[in-house]
Amino acid sequence: MAIEIANRRVTVLSVGRTSGGPAVTAHATEPLPPGAVTPSLVGPNIAATGVVAEALKRALERAGLRAARRAALIVPDAIARVSLLTFQQVPAKAADLDQLIRWQMKKGTPFPLEEAQVTHLPAHSGEGGTTFAAVVARRDVIAQYEAVTEAAGIHAGLVDLSSFNVMNAIMAAGATSTADWLVVCLAPEGTTLAILRGTQLMFYRHRAAVEAEPLSALVHQTAMFHEDRLGGSRFSRVWVSGTSDDVRDDIGARLGLAAEPVDVRPAANVTVESMDALDALAAGVGVLLRDRKAA
């Protein structure tokens, strides 16, 4: 089972194996009142744990998942900082690599790493070396989201970012190729843009909404980076999650190709009433299928 706690909603879902392949066997989304969840890198993120926990319990009840005791927990991108770090030589020992990444992350992290959870995953490799996606978040911020699941009687065995698992959902759906593709994840608190070359993460950027940088400028800057720094030309495909048809149309017009909603149905069969409902399932499907094709 997966649980996503987002700015305006809580979503729960389970994925099972059927004769036709993976399928979403249960799902539900509950809206949250304004201000209940305010994702940020530091400070209070959840004003009242009980309010969000009650919404989670209602979603579990509606989905028939109230008896579940373990889940993967998906949290907003805004609670963490993601950096792509490149090393010409990678230490042979995992402990030495961890120490090297922590040393690099210490330079730009606005809080002591002793108070943080730090993790990393391979992003891509080439002639310039091996690049890792390093993720850092304050432990007390993560604990606020874990407290919600604990209040509902559920242990979060895995905590991961929303955008990473939207990418996982796209790859699990078999919609990618070796060519470069772009994913744009929009949320009220900020925007994440990522460029992937096949399954390799080449670029990652998150900008908070308070920075007031228009989406058109972010998309343009990302396209220029793709052309100037990554040797790309036109993206093979563009996916956008968390927004309306009008915004997708605007992004597609700027890039010169259609921007698509994230459709998880080729990865896990599910019947939904709207594209908004389908969009809400993307990260959850991605985290539950990430062992097949993971970002």
SULCORNOR-V355611 format. One record per run of one state. SS is the DSSP state (H for helix, E for strand, - for the rest). FROM is the first residue (numbers start at 1). LEN is the number of residues. If there is no record, write none. Layout:
ss:SS from:FROM len:LEN
ss:SS from:FROM len:LEN
This chain:
ss:- from:1 len:1
ss:E from:2 len:4
ss:- from:6 len:3
ss:E from:9 len:10
ss:- from:19 len:2
ss:E from:21 len:11
ss:- from:32 len:5
ss:E from:37 len:1
ss:- from:38 len:8
ss:E from:46 len:1
ss:- from:47 len:2
ss:H from:49 len:15
ss:- from:64 len:6
ss:E from:70 len:6
ss:- from:76 len:1
ss:H from:77 len:3
ss:- from:80 len:1
ss:E from:81 len:7
ss:- from:88 len:6
ss:H from:94 len:13
ss:- from:107 len:6
ss:H from:113 len:3
ss:E from:116 len:11
ss:- from:127 len:2
ss:E from:129 len:10
ss:H from:139 len:13
ss:- from:152 len:3
ss:E from:155 len:7
ss:H from:162 len:11
ss:- from:173 len:7
ss:E from:180 len:8
ss:- from:188 len:2
ss:E from:190 len:8
ss:- from:198 len:2
ss:E from:200 len:9
ss:H from:209 len:3
ss:- from:212 len:3
ss:H from:215 len:14
ss:- from:229 len:8
ss:E from:237 len:5
ss:- from:242 len:3
ss:H from:245 len:11
ss:- from:256 len:3
ss:E from:259 len:3
ss:- from:262 len:7
ss:E from:269 len:1
ss:- from:270 len:5
ss:H from:275 len:14
ss:- from:289 len:7
